[in-house]
């Protein structure tokens, strides 16, 4: 840890502690686009304003969403009129040639009223996206270069970027990247369930990432043993095995004003093939250090009810089930997550 990082981290901790003590900030409760991904891809909404209106009907205070063709002033005026919030979603540049387009997105997102935007380094899952360890290391190096490239742009426009733990980096790797960049403009979007796919205990993940947290994807999880590992599912809040109140309290203790966005993905269970050799290609040491504990956790937490699935169902049924899951999640949040 260098002196700059120490001072930056210490300042953030002191500031957030003072806010917590004074009660000066209250977190907001809303929803992200992937919680409505079936509706997003199969029907309306088509942009941030349409999604915001729909989310408010569901019971959300606000949304996390890309603008997707929406004029910044449209979403800003809509949010101001209704007393909600807007968090952005950005595509990260890989080279300097991409930086101008990224800066335009940052500027527009800030003009739309966002103070925080979400981003991911990759949409692929680590154990599926990278065929060799060398491929992953090249990706990791690129990700670190990207953070250095975008930090001045974020600072210039006053927009904070929350990088999601997105089944790509382990918690230790992501914490290391945050310490290396050591910037108030770059932090983490804490997803409460994703790192189960990397064989990590979810409550420990939240505790480790909380000091860097700028936003949240709140989800509950179910696990089921399978022949090659286990199946991982998002389930209605309160019906999985995560201690969500504990996670929320951990995050709010560090960042009292953090926005909590529901991410209840109505889809088929994800296959986590951790009993195969290829799964460990990009982190070979993890087989010895994490596999046994992960499989014990899976066996100790059978599903309380049948997890969601969509295969073979009519589109209308999938959309209805997704909406029901989101209404349930937002109702649970409004009853259980109020500061």
Wavefront OBJ file of the C-alpha trace (Angstrom):
o trace
v 0.000 0.000 0.000
v 1.502 3.322 -1.027
v 1.043 6.623 0.829
v -1.459 7.926 -1.723
v -3.651 4.876 -1.364
v -3.447 5.001 2.422
v -4.536 8.629 2.544
v -7.325 8.134 -0.013
v -8.694 5.059 1.769
v -8.437 6.708 5.185
v -10.270 9.818 3.950
v -13.091 7.736 2.460
v -13.511 5.700 5.626
v -13.606 8.818 7.840
v -16.084 10.605 5.561
v -18.399 7.620 5.345
v -18.200 7.013 9.104
v -19.218 10.620 9.801
v -22.149 10.279 7.421
v -23.220 7.053 9.114
v -23.068 8.656 12.534
v -25.073 11.703 11.473
v -27.628 9.822 9.392
v -27.000 12.375 6.651
v -27.555 9.950 3.838
v -30.243 7.377 3.115
v -29.854 4.686 0.512
v -32.368 4.337 -2.313
v -34.054 1.154 -3.515
v -34.584 0.307 -7.162
v -33.892 -2.100 -9.954
v -31.344 -2.774 -12.703
v -32.012 -3.721 -16.308
v -30.977 -7.371 -16.026
v -33.708 -7.928 -13.463
v -36.056 -7.199 -16.379
v -33.877 -8.721 -19.107
v -36.665 -10.866 -20.558
v -38.898 -7.817 -20.985
v -35.917 -5.723 -22.107
v -35.076 -8.096 -24.972
v -38.552 -9.326 -25.915
v -40.708 -6.197 -25.656
v -40.639 -2.639 -24.338
v -38.956 -0.710 -22.712
v -36.409 0.389 -25.269
v -34.600 3.195 -23.408
v -33.877 4.530 -19.931
v -37.003 6.702 -19.699
v -39.362 3.877 -20.662
v -37.585 1.530 -18.268
v -37.780 4.110 -15.482
v -41.545 4.492 -15.919
v -42.025 0.730 -15.883
v -39.780 0.334 -12.821
v -41.764 2.930 -10.910
v -44.933 0.969 -11.666
v -43.265 -2.101 -10.169
v -42.482 -0.213 -6.961
v -38.891 0.925 -7.549
v -37.610 4.365 -6.587
v -35.209 4.428 -9.514
v -33.166 2.458 -12.014
v -29.701 1.520 -13.133
v -29.707 1.493 -16.911
v -27.868 2.590 -20.053
v -29.421 5.607 -21.735
v -29.948 3.524 -24.884
v -31.120 6.330 -27.138
v -32.757 8.407 -24.423
v -31.853 12.089 -24.373
v -30.139 12.985 -21.069
v -32.579 15.784 -20.257
v -35.542 13.417 -20.718
v -34.491 11.031 -17.977
v -33.187 13.864 -15.768
v -36.498 15.748 -15.929
v -38.477 12.555 -15.350
v -36.432 11.666 -12.277
v -36.692 15.189 -10.850
v -40.469 15.260 -11.368
v -40.983 11.937 -9.593
v -38.349 12.203 -6.867
v -36.494 9.089 -7.962
v -32.935 8.384 -9.025
v -30.953 7.321 -12.060
v -27.713 5.352 -12.148
v -25.984 4.893 -15.476
v -24.429 1.964 -17.262
v -21.335 2.367 -19.452
v -19.258 0.387 -21.938
v -15.588 0.497 -21.084
v -12.964 1.497 -23.661
v -10.032 -0.791 -24.367
v -7.716 1.653 -26.119
v -7.214 5.399 -26.427
v -9.051 5.302 -29.751
v -12.204 4.301 -27.830
v -11.824 7.052 -25.264
v -13.684 9.810 -27.106
v -16.832 7.682 -27.403
v -16.527 6.717 -23.743
v -16.218 10.352 -22.689
v -19.378 11.194 -24.623
v -21.236 8.465 -22.731
v -19.841 9.710 -19.420
v -20.863 13.280 -20.150
v -24.375 12.275 -21.231
v -24.831 9.989 -18.236
v -23.833 12.790 -15.895
v -26.145 15.223 -17.728
v -28.953 12.703 -17.171
v -28.480 13.180 -13.438
v -26.413 10.124 -12.539
v -23.646 10.347 -9.960
v -22.720 6.667 -10.325
v -22.607 4.344 -13.332
v -22.103 0.598 -13.526
v -19.671 -1.196 -15.836
v -18.204 -4.665 -16.339
v -14.856 -5.721 -17.754
v -16.450 -8.591 -19.663
v -19.870 -10.151 -20.143
v -18.287 -13.610 -20.229
v -17.806 -15.960 -17.284
v -14.172 -16.552 -16.425
v -14.312 -20.337 -16.713
v -16.022 -20.115 -20.117
v -14.454 -17.017 -21.697
v -10.723 -17.715 -21.316
v -9.335 -20.966 -22.749
v -5.873 -20.504 -21.197
v -4.315 -18.864 -18.159
v -2.334 -16.621 -20.528
v -5.599 -15.400 -22.062
v -6.942 -14.470 -18.650
v -3.746 -12.686 -17.634
v -3.863 -10.632 -20.833
v -7.474 -9.723 -20.044
v -6.524 -8.741 -16.512
v -3.694 -6.525 -17.729
v -6.055 -4.886 -20.215
v -8.564 -4.237 -17.436
v -5.944 -2.498 -15.311
v -4.906 -0.353 -18.270
v -8.539 0.567 -18.873
v -8.958 1.850 -15.313
v -5.900 4.077 -15.671
v -7.201 5.339 -19.015
v -10.690 6.296 -17.821
v -9.959 7.719 -14.369
v -9.167 11.271 -15.611
v -12.356 11.277 -17.715
v -14.523 10.270 -14.758
v -12.902 12.903 -12.560
v -13.347 15.591 -15.225
v -17.106 14.982 -15.472
v -17.772 14.139 -11.821
v -19.121 10.634 -12.411
v -18.177 7.664 -10.231
v -17.802 4.263 -11.865
v -18.799 1.058 -10.102
v -17.105 -2.041 -11.541
v -19.192 -5.155 -10.944
v -17.774 -8.397 -9.575
v -19.026 -10.185 -12.673
v -17.816 -13.802 -12.504
v -14.482 -12.667 -13.951
v -12.143 -11.545 -11.153
v -11.910 -13.170 -7.767
v -12.560 -10.922 -4.798
v -8.855 -10.778 -4.019
v -8.042 -9.767 -7.604
v -10.725 -7.072 -7.696
v -9.667 -5.633 -4.334
v -6.098 -5.531 -5.624
v -7.191 -3.563 -8.675
v -9.110 -1.076 -6.539
v -6.104 -0.538 -4.291
v -3.834 -0.116 -7.300
v -5.977 2.575 -8.958
v -6.766 4.180 -5.564
v -9.308 6.698 -6.855
v -12.496 8.113 -5.374
v -13.938 7.965 -8.908
v -13.605 4.192 -9.327
v -15.085 1.599 -6.994
v -17.104 -1.589 -6.999
v -20.662 -2.564 -7.745
v -21.168 -5.328 -5.201
v -23.227 -8.192 -6.582
v -24.301 -10.302 -3.612
v -24.350 -13.625 -5.458
v -22.018 -13.637 -8.460
v -18.863 -14.910 -6.778
v -20.525 -18.161 -5.821
v -19.683 -19.067 -9.413
v -15.994 -18.663 -8.477
v -16.427 -20.875 -5.360
v -16.368 -17.973 -2.895
v -18.453 -17.655 0.261
v -20.877 -14.811 -0.526
v -20.948 -13.075 2.854
v -17.147 -12.918 2.930
v -17.213 -11.448 -0.581
v -19.518 -8.623 0.519
v -17.387 -7.874 3.573
v -14.203 -7.698 1.486
v -15.713 -5.494 -1.232
v -17.752 -3.198 1.024
v -14.964 -0.597 1.540
v -14.995 0.038 -2.224
v -18.770 -0.206 -2.752
v -20.504 2.469 -4.842
v -23.632 0.511 -5.815
v -25.290 -2.867 -5.245
v -27.003 -5.640 -7.170
v -29.129 -7.344 -4.528
v -30.029 -10.954 -5.224
v -30.806 -14.100 -3.275
v -29.391 -17.430 -4.410
v -30.153 -21.142 -4.551
v -27.661 -23.928 -5.289
v -28.177 -27.537 -6.364
v -25.519 -30.227 -6.707
v -25.030 -31.648 -10.224
v -22.845 -34.308 -11.826
v -20.158 -31.808 -12.860
v -20.474 -29.286 -10.026
v -23.610 -27.363 -9.154
v -26.443 -25.267 -10.538
v -26.705 -21.624 -9.477
v -29.970 -19.675 -9.522
v -31.285 -16.262 -8.585
v -34.448 -16.774 -6.546
v -37.072 -14.424 -5.048
v -35.618 -12.362 -2.212
v -35.907 -14.136 1.117
v -36.310 -17.598 -0.406
v -32.602 -18.373 -0.910
v -29.794 -19.051 1.541
v -28.116 -15.638 1.654
v -28.328 -13.544 4.808
v -29.451 -10.422 2.969
v -30.037 -8.225 6.063
v -26.461 -8.941 7.152
v -25.126 -8.036 3.703
v -27.139 -4.826 3.522
v -25.992 -3.770 6.982
v -22.368 -4.440 6.029
v -22.623 -2.268 2.928
v -24.527 0.549 4.610
v -22.068 0.701 7.491
v -19.358 1.706 5.017
v -21.516 3.678 2.565
v -24.794 4.851 4.178
v -26.102 6.397 0.961
v -25.445 3.418 -1.290
v -28.116 2.618 -3.879
v -29.478 -0.938 -3.708
v -30.710 -2.248 -7.052
v -32.689 -5.475 -7.308
v -31.266 -8.023 -9.741
v -33.635 -10.980 -9.848
v -32.794 -12.704 -13.138
v -35.652 -14.948 -14.206
v -33.852 -17.591 -16.283
v -32.652 -21.184 -16.243
v -30.128 -22.163 -13.554
v -26.477 -21.550 -14.473
v -24.175 -24.541 -14.699
v -20.999 -24.170 -12.609
v -18.794 -27.091 -13.786
v -16.350 -26.986 -10.872
v -15.842 -30.771 -10.830
v -14.167 -30.601 -14.248
v -10.510 -29.832 -14.872
v -11.234 -27.169 -17.498
v -13.070 -25.036 -14.934
v -9.779 -24.408 -13.094
v -7.732 -23.414 -16.159
v -7.455 -19.745 -15.158
v -6.993 -20.301 -11.413
v -5.468 -23.772 -10.964
v -4.680 -23.229 -7.269
v -8.396 -22.779 -6.492
v -9.124 -26.488 -6.764
v -7.113 -27.148 -3.610
v -8.113 -23.992 -1.729
v -11.822 -23.538 -2.520
v -13.518 -26.595 -4.040
v -14.202 -28.643 -0.918
v -15.672 -25.720 1.018
v -17.841 -24.697 -1.947
v -19.300 -28.165 -2.406
v -19.989 -28.438 1.334
v -21.858 -25.134 1.133
v -23.891 -26.443 -1.820
v -24.824 -29.676 -0.038
v -25.698 -27.817 3.176
v -28.113 -25.437 1.392
v -30.604 -27.322 -0.782
v -33.236 -25.118 -2.465
v -36.244 -24.211 -0.340
v -38.429 -24.262 -3.458
v -38.028 -25.008 -7.140
v -35.740 -22.328 -8.652
v -36.978 -20.312 -11.645
v -36.662 -21.735 -15.155
v -37.773 -20.449 -18.552
v -36.971 -23.160 -21.108
v -40.006 -24.409 -22.975
v -42.356 -21.774 -21.575
v -44.390 -19.376 -23.744
v -43.034 -15.823 -23.885
v -46.124 -14.444 -22.146
v -45.597 -16.808 -19.214
v -41.900 -15.929 -18.933
v -42.699 -12.209 -18.896
v -45.449 -12.686 -16.303
v -43.166 -14.713 -14.026
v -40.361 -12.180 -14.375
v -42.679 -9.334 -13.433
v -44.057 -11.275 -10.461
v -40.522 -12.002 -9.248
v -39.564 -8.326 -9.532
v -42.692 -7.099 -7.764
v -42.009 -9.565 -4.955
v -38.375 -8.456 -4.744
v -39.166 -4.758 -4.599
v -41.899 -5.346 -2.026
v -39.420 -7.323 0.098
v -36.872 -4.532 -0.215
v -39.379 -1.837 0.722
v -40.352 -3.793 3.840
v -36.886 -5.055 4.871
v -34.292 -2.640 3.485
v -35.527 0.745 4.636
v -32.751 2.539 6.520
l 1 2 3 4 5 6 7 8 9 10 11 12 13 14 15 16 17 18 19 20 21 22 23 24 25 26 27 28 29 30 31 32 33 34 35 36 37 38 39 40 41 42 43 44 45 46 47 48 49 50 51 52 53 54 55 56 57 58 59 60 61 62 63 64 65 66 67 68 69 70 71 72 73 74 75 76 77 78 79 80 81 82 83 84 85 86 87 88 89 90 91 92 93 94 95 96 97 98 99 100 101 102 103 104 105 106 107 108 109 110 111 112 113 114 115 116 117 118 119 120 121 122 123 124 125 126 127 128 129 130 131 132 133 134 135 136 137 138 139 140 141 142 143 144 145 146 147 148 149 150 151 152 153 154 155 156 157 158 159 160 161 162 163 164 165 166 167 168 169 170 171 172 173 174 175 176 177 178 179 180 181 182 183 184 185 186 187 188 189 190 191 192 193 194 195 196 197 198 199 200 201 202 203 204 205 206 207 208 209 210 211 212 213 214 215 216 217 218 219 220 221 222 223 224 225 226 227 228 229 230 231 232 233 234 235 236 237 238 239 240 241 242 243 244 245 246 247 248 249 250 251 252 253 254 255 256 257 258 259 260 261 262 263 264 265 266 267 268 269 270 271 272 273 274 275 276 277 278 279 280 281 282 283 284 285 286 287 288 289 290 291 292 293 294 295 296 297 298 299 300 301 302 303 304 305 306 307 308 309 310 311 312 313 314 315 316 317 318 319 320 321 322 323 324 325 326 327 328 329 330 331 332 333 334 335 336 337 338 339
